[in-house]
Amino acid sequence: MPARTYLRAAGLCLIVSARAGALDLTPLDGSRVVEGVRIPLVLFADPTGRVRYQPPGDWRYSGDGAVFTLYPPRASSASMKLCVVPHGPGLPEIGAIPSPALTKWSQRYVASDAQELKMVAEMPSPFMLDGKPSREFIFAYKANGQRYQTSVAVLDWSEREYLTVIVTAGANDFKTVHDNGIASLFSWSLRKMEVAPAVAQNPKPGDAVAGVSTPGIRPQ
C-alpha cells in the first residue's frame, strides 16, 4: 500500500473509548516488590495479556480507553500522551514508511496554531515496546508567543493498531521532560497469557499432573 494511502488510513487519537480486541489504556493500579520495597505500577489490558508500566514517580496521569496522558511537575503546558491508533489490515509496517511521508503524518500531532514549524530531528527507535522498534520525529515551533517542541514517536503494536507517543513542552523544558518520559517506557512490559496444559484423558493410575487444576487461560 502506498505511503499516502497509509497517511489517510491511520487516524489521530480521536477514539477515547476502549475497543474490543484492542490495547486499553485505561490505567489500573498495580505494584511490584523489589528488595522488600513496594513500587507502584500502572496496568493496561491487552487482548494478549497485561501491560505493566512504571510512570515517572512524580508525574500525574489519567487515561480512558485509547488515550493515556501524563503531566510532569514544574513544567507548564508539558505533557506526554500515549495513543492507540487503530487501522485496517494490510498497512505497511512503520519501518517501511518513507521519512517524508511519516514526517508529514506526525506533524498532525503538533498544535494546530503552530507557527514557524520545522523538524529538528529524526530518531531511529529511541525505545522499543515488547520488542517492537519505534520511529520518532521532533518538531520546533512557536505558539501563543512561546517556543515549544513536540516529539512524535510511533510503532507497530499489533496487526491492527499503532501506538503513538507524543511529548510536548516549552523549549527550555523539553529535553528534561522528553528524556524522563522516554526513559520511563523502558519499564513497559507485556505479560502475555498462555494456555495451561490440558489434563490427559483417562489418566492411568499413578499419573500426576503437577500445577494444573482446571484447564483454561491463566496469566504468566
Rosetta silent file (secondary structure, phi, psi, omega in degrees, C-alpha in Angstrom):
SEQUENCE: MPARTYLRAAGLCLIVSARAGALDLTPLDGSRVVEGVRIPLVLFADPTGRVRYQPPGDWRYSGDGAVFTLYPPRASSASMKLCVVPHGPGLPEIGAIPSPALTKWSQRYVASDAQELKMVAEMPSPFMLDGKPSREFIFAYKANGQRYQTSVAVLDWSEREYLTVIVTAGANDFKTVHDNGIASLFSWSLRKMEVAPAVAQNPKPGDAVAGVSTPGIRPQ
SCORE:     score description
SCORE:     0.000 S_00000001
   1 L     0.000  131.464 -179.563    0.000    0.000    0.000 S_00000001
   2 L   -60.786  151.710 -178.574    1.431    3.431   -0.927 S_00000001
   3 H   -60.438  -35.485 -178.054    2.531    5.664    1.948 S_00000001
   4 H   -65.108  -32.637  176.100   -0.010    8.331    1.030 S_00000001
   5 H   -69.910  -38.699  175.822   -2.802    5.780    1.498 S_00000001
   6 H   -56.850  -43.097 -177.660   -1.325    4.864    4.874 S_00000001
   7 H   -62.342  -32.714  177.795   -1.483    8.509    5.900 S_00000001
   8 H   -80.276  -30.900 -172.411   -5.198    8.584    5.218 S_00000001
   9 H   -79.494  -31.052 -178.537   -5.886    5.172    6.750 S_00000001
  10 L   -99.050  115.618 -173.372   -4.222    5.691   10.154 S_00000001
  11 L   -90.862 -176.483  178.443   -6.020    8.392   12.120 S_00000001
  12 L   -83.708 -174.771  179.968   -5.212   10.587   15.105 S_00000001
  13 L   -80.047   70.134 -175.707   -6.023    9.904   18.762 S_00000001
  14 L  -103.929  -14.583 -179.440   -9.721   10.507   18.273 S_00000001
  15 L   -95.338  114.863 -173.681  -11.116    7.318   19.761 S_00000001
  16 L  -110.362    9.284  174.909  -11.330    7.732   23.535 S_00000001
  17 L  -119.141  150.506 -176.378  -13.264    4.602   24.469 S_00000001
  18 L   -66.674  141.064  175.371  -11.899    1.087   24.608 S_00000001
  19 L  -107.151  144.401  177.494  -12.486   -1.129   21.572 S_00000001
  20 L   -60.686  134.677  178.231  -12.952   -4.842   21.829 S_00000001
  21 L    77.688   19.389 -178.619   -9.747   -6.651   20.938 S_00000001
  22 L  -127.029  159.544  171.553   -7.521   -3.573   21.352 S_00000001
  23 L   -60.047  129.178 -178.008   -4.951   -2.302   23.817 S_00000001
  24 E  -111.495  114.084 -175.989   -6.908   -0.443   26.524 S_00000001
  25 E   -89.991   18.356  170.694   -5.009    2.452   28.113 S_00000001
  26 E   -69.320  118.206 -172.955   -7.436    2.866   31.000 S_00000001
  27 E   -75.637  137.875  172.940   -4.991    2.717   33.961 S_00000001
  28 E  -118.437  144.396 -178.883   -5.393    0.126   36.696 S_00000001
  29 E   -74.219  137.123  176.078   -3.426    0.209   39.944 S_00000001
  30 E  -150.262 -178.505 -179.884   -0.703   -2.370   40.377 S_00000001
  31 E  -163.605  163.286  170.432    2.654   -2.822   42.097 S_00000001
  32 E  -139.061  155.878 -176.952    5.801   -4.900   42.264 S_00000001
  33 E  -112.776  123.821  178.299    8.115   -5.585   45.174 S_00000001
  34 E  -122.695  116.422 -179.338   11.867   -5.094   44.820 S_00000001
  35 L    50.363   43.637  176.235   14.032   -5.988   47.830 S_00000001
  36 L    82.061   -0.065 -178.926   11.050   -5.583   50.106 S_00000001
  37 E  -104.824  128.218  179.300   10.038   -2.194   48.682 S_00000001
  38 E   -83.516  124.602 -179.452    6.631   -1.842   47.031 S_00000001
  39 E  -113.344  119.696 -179.952    6.816    0.107   43.750 S_00000001
  40 E   -64.223  144.165  176.661    3.522    1.378   42.278 S_00000001
  41 E  -132.841  161.525  170.213    2.760    0.401   38.690 S_00000001
  42 E  -107.999  136.805  178.488    0.098    1.138   36.119 S_00000001
  43 E  -113.061  138.875  175.239   -1.552   -1.825   34.414 S_00000001
  44 E  -122.811  144.543  178.491   -3.177   -1.807   30.970 S_00000001
  45 E   -88.879  137.690  176.875   -5.362   -4.533   29.486 S_00000001
  46 E  -135.777  147.470  179.985   -4.391   -6.049   26.142 S_00000001
  47 L   -55.810  -26.100 -177.746   -6.067   -8.905   24.237 S_00000001
  48 L   -95.481   -5.192 -178.541   -2.851  -10.924   24.552 S_00000001
  49 E   163.595 -137.033 -177.756   -2.224  -10.269   28.249 S_00000001
  50 E  -139.734  135.004  178.592   -1.488   -7.378   30.575 S_00000001
  51 E   -94.600  134.520  172.130    0.930   -4.450   30.264 S_00000001
  52 E  -109.945  134.967 -177.607    2.907   -3.232   33.282 S_00000001
  53 E  -145.438  136.857  178.758    4.274    0.326   33.183 S_00000001
  54 L  -112.924  100.184  178.854    6.006    2.496   35.777 S_00000001
  55 L   -65.562  161.307  172.056    5.465    6.230   35.082 S_00000001
  56 L   -52.740  137.894 -167.338    7.995    8.755   36.393 S_00000001
  57 L   -55.520  -34.425 -174.904    7.414    8.897   40.151 S_00000001
  58 L  -106.597   17.529  179.694    6.161   12.466   40.484 S_00000001
  59 L   -95.039  135.014  172.797    4.088   12.670   37.282 S_00000001
  60 E   -80.665  157.959  178.928    0.301   12.815   37.400 S_00000001
  61 E  -153.243  159.988  174.724   -1.639   10.771   34.864 S_00000001
  62 E  -153.366  156.940 -179.851   -5.103    9.976   33.567 S_00000001
  63 E  -164.745  158.084  179.288   -6.433    7.708   30.867 S_00000001
  64 E  -160.738  105.922  174.237   -9.511    6.286   29.231 S_00000001
  65 L    72.277 -102.598 -172.377   -9.559    3.662   26.503 S_00000001
  66 L   -95.451   -0.574 -175.861   -7.297    4.738   23.648 S_00000001
  67 E  -134.483  131.999  175.168   -5.505    7.674   25.330 S_00000001
  68 E  -129.588  124.138 -173.931   -3.219    7.843   28.390 S_00000001
  69 E  -121.750  136.394  177.125   -1.783   11.243   29.369 S_00000001
  70 E  -116.975  147.606 -177.062    0.972   12.122   31.843 S_00000001
  71 E  -127.512  109.277  179.012    1.713   15.549   33.322 S_00000001
  72 L   -73.649  150.978  178.727    5.218   16.299   34.615 S_00000001
  73 L   -78.426  160.402  172.436    5.581   18.721   37.556 S_00000001
  74 L    56.714   29.299  176.624    7.167   22.153   37.345 S_00000001
  75 L  -146.835   92.601 -176.690    6.723   22.344   33.580 S_00000001
  76 L   -64.714  144.509  178.794    3.678   24.293   32.498 S_00000001
  77 L    65.118   14.445  179.825    1.955   23.197   29.288 S_00000001
  78 L   -98.733  145.551  177.211    4.025   19.996   29.232 S_00000001
  79 E  -159.996  161.503  171.523    2.564   16.547   28.694 S_00000001
  80 E  -131.398  126.607 -173.375    3.303   13.066   27.428 S_00000001
  81 E  -125.139  132.502  172.961    0.485   11.252   25.680 S_00000001
  82 E  -107.142  130.328 -176.627    0.172    7.609   24.607 S_00000001
  83 E  -130.398  134.196  170.315   -2.424    6.948   21.919 S_00000001
  84 E   -88.327  123.693 -177.947   -3.741    3.763   20.352 S_00000001
  85 E  -114.128  102.322 -179.025   -4.266    4.397   16.644 S_00000001
  86 E   -73.634  152.905  176.375   -6.449    1.696   15.022 S_00000001
  87 L  -152.929  165.845  178.739   -6.106    0.841   11.358 S_00000001
  88 L   -79.041  174.206  179.900   -7.300   -1.691    8.852 S_00000001
  89 L   -73.151  157.588  171.765   -5.375   -4.755    7.699 S_00000001
  90 L    87.641    3.487  178.601   -2.660   -4.678    5.094 S_00000001
  91 L   -77.805  151.686 -179.572   -0.953   -1.392    6.000 S_00000001
  92 L   -68.513  156.030  174.745    2.845   -1.276    5.795 S_00000001
  93 L   -68.896  156.179 -177.142    4.947   -1.532    8.923 S_00000001
  94 H   -56.160  -39.048 -178.766    6.224    1.725   10.384 S_00000001
  95 H   -64.243  -18.340 -177.896    9.775    0.915    9.318 S_00000001
  96 H   -93.086   -7.155 -179.129    8.680    0.725    5.682 S_00000001
  97 L   -79.573  128.165  177.198    7.108    4.211    5.531 S_00000001
  98 L   -58.904  144.364 -177.433    9.368    6.784    3.814 S_00000001
  99 H   -55.607  -44.802 -179.856   10.566    9.506    6.178 S_00000001
 100 H   -59.297  -39.963 -179.180    8.917   12.415    4.290 S_00000001
 101 H   -69.147  -42.611 -179.320    5.511   10.732    4.410 S_00000001
 102 H   -71.706  -31.528  174.805    5.772    9.774    8.082 S_00000001
 103 H   -62.189  -46.006  179.529    7.077   13.244    8.957 S_00000001
 104 H   -62.388  -41.243  177.820    4.025   14.820    7.353 S_00000001
 105 H   -63.368  -41.652 -178.199    1.727   12.418    9.194 S_00000001
 106 H   -65.848  -30.483 -178.804    3.459   13.156   12.524 S_00000001
 107 H   -60.121  -21.503 -178.298    3.000   16.913   12.091 S_00000001
 108 H   -70.792  -11.917  176.706   -0.723   16.470   12.674 S_00000001
 109 H   -89.909   -4.850  177.644    0.020   15.863   16.354 S_00000001
 110 L   -82.832  153.436 -178.897    1.600   19.304   16.697 S_00000001
 111 L   -49.720  137.062 -176.002   -0.514   22.229   17.957 S_00000001
 112 L   -65.850  -23.141 -179.587   -2.907   23.463   15.277 S_00000001
 113 L   -98.170   18.677 -178.485   -1.806   27.075   15.833 S_00000001
 114 L   -64.837  138.067  176.581    1.903   26.290   15.448 S_00000001
 115 E  -123.456  155.712  179.390    3.939   28.853   13.543 S_00000001
 116 E    55.012   40.795 -176.627    7.467   28.646   12.141 S_00000001
 117 E   -72.601  133.567  174.521    7.198   24.857   12.300 S_00000001
 118 E  -150.561  147.447  175.250   10.284   22.854   11.432 S_00000001
 119 E   -84.963  130.476 -175.777   11.511   19.342   12.069 S_00000001
 120 E  -109.174  -14.764  179.846   14.727   19.395   14.086 S_00000001
 121 E  -163.207  146.202  169.223   15.487   15.678   14.490 S_00000001
 122 E  -122.440  122.663 -174.815   14.536   12.198   13.344 S_00000001
 123 E  -110.497  123.145  177.328   15.400    9.459   15.834 S_00000001
 124 E   -81.199  104.953  175.443   15.629    5.797   14.775 S_00000001
 125 E    53.777   69.209  175.512   13.933    3.784   17.523 S_00000001
 126 E   -67.173  -16.479  176.234   14.595    5.759   20.732 S_00000001
 127 E  -155.635  164.063  175.528   12.737    2.983   22.582 S_00000001
 128 E  -129.283  141.454  175.891   11.203   -0.439   21.993 S_00000001
 129 E  -121.012  122.518 -177.623    7.949   -1.805   23.431 S_00000001
 130 L    53.778   38.234  178.187    7.524   -5.571   23.572 S_00000001
 131 L    77.802    6.237 -177.561   10.495   -5.863   21.219 S_00000001
 132 E  -100.310  126.579 -178.708    8.942   -3.572   18.611 S_00000001
 133 E   -74.701  158.873 -179.549   11.077   -0.650   17.340 S_00000001
 134 E  -121.959  167.873  171.483    9.791    2.907   17.073 S_00000001
 135 E  -130.963  136.629 -174.190   10.449    5.950   14.910 S_00000001
 136 E  -128.561  140.662  176.298   10.474    9.469   16.345 S_00000001
 137 E  -126.951  132.718 -177.649   10.272   12.945   14.827 S_00000001
 138 E  -114.276  129.398 -177.407   10.946   16.129   16.840 S_00000001
 139 E  -118.556  145.469  172.863    9.459   19.477   15.820 S_00000001
 140 E  -116.774  143.638 -178.180   10.149   23.034   16.988 S_00000001
 141 E  -164.712  175.814  178.499    7.613   25.824   16.605 S_00000001
 142 E  -120.579  135.786  178.415    6.095   28.945   18.074 S_00000001
 143 E  -148.486  134.004 -179.204    2.585   29.173   19.577 S_00000001
 144 L    52.653   36.803  177.169    0.942   31.917   21.601 S_00000001
 145 L    77.457    3.931 -178.815    4.193   33.834   21.567 S_00000001
 146 E  -117.381  155.542  177.323    6.141   30.951   23.182 S_00000001
 147 E   -93.927  131.834 -179.144    8.658   28.453   21.815 S_00000001
 148 E  -131.128  164.463  168.798    7.714   24.775   22.047 S_00000001
 149 E  -135.828  144.976  177.110    8.936   21.403   20.931 S_00000001
 150 E  -133.908  131.670  173.038    6.907   18.263   20.271 S_00000001
 151 E  -108.763  141.040  179.037    8.197   14.765   19.635 S_00000001
 152 E  -127.054  114.731  177.997    6.043   12.157   17.903 S_00000001
 153 E  -117.399  141.458 -176.663    7.107    8.517   18.123 S_00000001
 154 E  -140.529  145.491  177.826    5.141    5.670   16.586 S_00000001
 155 E  -145.911  162.856  175.943    5.470    1.881   16.487 S_00000001
 156 E   -81.263  111.290  177.978    3.570   -1.183   15.327 S_00000001
 157 E   -88.121  -43.381  177.452    1.736   -2.521   18.386 S_00000001
 158 E  -147.644 -176.266 -178.860   -0.365   -5.147   16.649 S_00000001
 159 L   -67.199  -19.120 -177.625   -1.582   -6.028   13.170 S_00000001
 160 L  -125.892   13.901  177.936   -4.413   -3.508   13.512 S_00000001
 161 E  -148.804  141.664  167.477   -3.015   -0.808   15.812 S_00000001
 162 E  -103.572  154.096  172.550   -0.150    1.599   16.071 S_00000001
 163 E  -115.907  124.071 -177.649    0.941    3.101   19.382 S_00000001
 164 E  -113.029  136.549  178.267    1.922    6.756   19.257 S_00000001
 165 E  -119.202  119.363 -177.255    3.828    8.623   21.983 S_00000001
 166 E  -117.613  122.412  177.874    3.636   12.425   21.896 S_00000001
 167 E  -116.036  126.770  179.646    5.757   14.613   24.192 S_00000001
 168 E  -130.390  137.701  177.329    5.187   18.380   24.249 S_00000001
 169 E  -163.055  163.467  172.574    6.880   21.040   26.384 S_00000001
 170 E   -59.642  153.116 -174.573    8.271   24.551   26.286 S_00000001
 171 L   -55.051  -36.442 -178.218   11.606   24.750   24.521 S_00000001
 172 L   -73.666  -27.516 -177.556   13.502   25.199   27.810 S_00000001
 173 L   -97.449  -11.902 -167.352   11.823   22.223   29.488 S_00000001
 174 H   -59.202  -48.506 -174.598   11.574   19.868   26.526 S_00000001
 175 H   -58.960  -45.456 -179.160   14.803   17.893   26.893 S_00000001
 176 H   -64.540  -47.499 -179.779   14.193   17.099   30.575 S_00000001
 177 H   -62.662  -47.450 -178.341   10.531   16.210   30.055 S_00000001
 178 H   -61.173  -50.223 -175.309   11.262   14.193   26.920 S_00000001
 179 H   -64.090  -40.908  178.805   14.208   12.263   28.332 S_00000001
 180 H   -67.427  -40.206 -179.842   12.404   11.372   31.570 S_00000001
 181 H   -66.499  -46.350  179.923    9.266   10.344   29.719 S_00000001
 182 H   -64.944  -39.443  179.326   11.067    8.195   27.156 S_00000001
 183 H   -60.619  -34.917 -179.120   13.214    6.608   29.871 S_00000001
 184 H   -65.672  -24.941 -178.373   10.065    5.509   31.713 S_00000001
 185 H   -68.055  -16.742  177.235    8.985    3.491   28.672 S_00000001
 186 H   -71.711  -10.223  174.390   11.795    1.031   29.325 S_00000001
 187 H   -85.338   -9.385 -176.892    9.691   -0.214   32.252 S_00000001
 188 L   -64.057  126.822 -177.997    6.921   -1.222   29.821 S_00000001
 189 E  -142.916  124.485  176.564    6.382   -4.978   29.954 S_00000001
 190 E   -95.900  113.943  175.783    3.704   -7.085   28.281 S_00000001
 191 E   -93.195  103.212 -175.315    2.919  -10.202   30.311 S_00000001
 192 E   -77.539  155.768  177.754    1.268  -12.451   27.783 S_00000001
 193 E   -90.677  152.115  179.272   -1.327  -15.057   28.638 S_00000001
 194 E  -133.657  156.675  177.728   -0.762  -18.710   27.938 S_00000001
 195 E   -86.141  125.155  179.229   -2.938  -21.750   27.683 S_00000001
 196 L   -66.872  146.437  179.263   -2.437  -24.112   30.592 S_00000001
 197 L   -57.533  138.579 -179.928   -1.539  -27.698   29.626 S_00000001
 198 L   -76.421  143.873  177.056   -4.617  -29.858   29.180 S_00000001
 199 L   -71.942  135.100 -177.368   -5.153  -32.732   31.605 S_00000001
 200 L   -63.055  143.471  177.298   -4.682  -36.071   29.849 S_00000001
 201 L   -71.217  134.056  176.868   -7.822  -38.028   29.026 S_00000001
 202 L    47.803   60.742 -178.890   -8.381  -41.093   31.257 S_00000001
 203 L   -61.833  147.836  179.180   -5.040  -40.858   33.087 S_00000001
 204 L   -75.087  154.883  175.834   -3.550  -44.103   34.260 S_00000001
 205 L   -55.820  133.177  178.924   -3.331  -44.843   37.995 S_00000001
 206 L    93.747  -14.805  176.500   -0.281  -43.165   39.427 S_00000001
 207 L   -66.872  145.281  179.263   -0.060  -40.500   36.708 S_00000001
 208 L  -125.296  139.463  174.055    0.464  -36.972   38.105 S_00000001
 209 L  -119.689   99.329 -172.287   -0.439  -33.638   36.577 S_00000001
 210 L   -83.915  138.504  171.402    1.506  -31.068   38.558 S_00000001
 211 L    75.168   10.438 -178.281    0.439  -27.463   38.868 S_00000001
 212 L  -123.419  128.001  175.360   -2.807  -27.800   36.902 S_00000001
 213 L  -106.768  -71.163  177.880   -6.274  -27.594   38.409 S_00000001
 214 L  -117.845  126.568  179.177   -8.732  -26.609   35.677 S_00000001
 215 L   -59.379  146.529  179.670   -7.606  -26.301   32.052 S_00000001
 216 L   158.896 -155.119 -176.615   -8.018  -22.800   30.644 S_00000001
 217 E  -102.037  135.833  175.954   -6.320  -19.445   30.377 S_00000001
 218 E  -142.641  145.914  178.264   -4.039  -18.113   33.048 S_00000001
 219 E   -75.346  155.094  175.332   -1.674  -15.124   33.152 S_00000001
 220 L   -67.721    0.000    0.000    2.037  -15.623   33.435 S_00000001
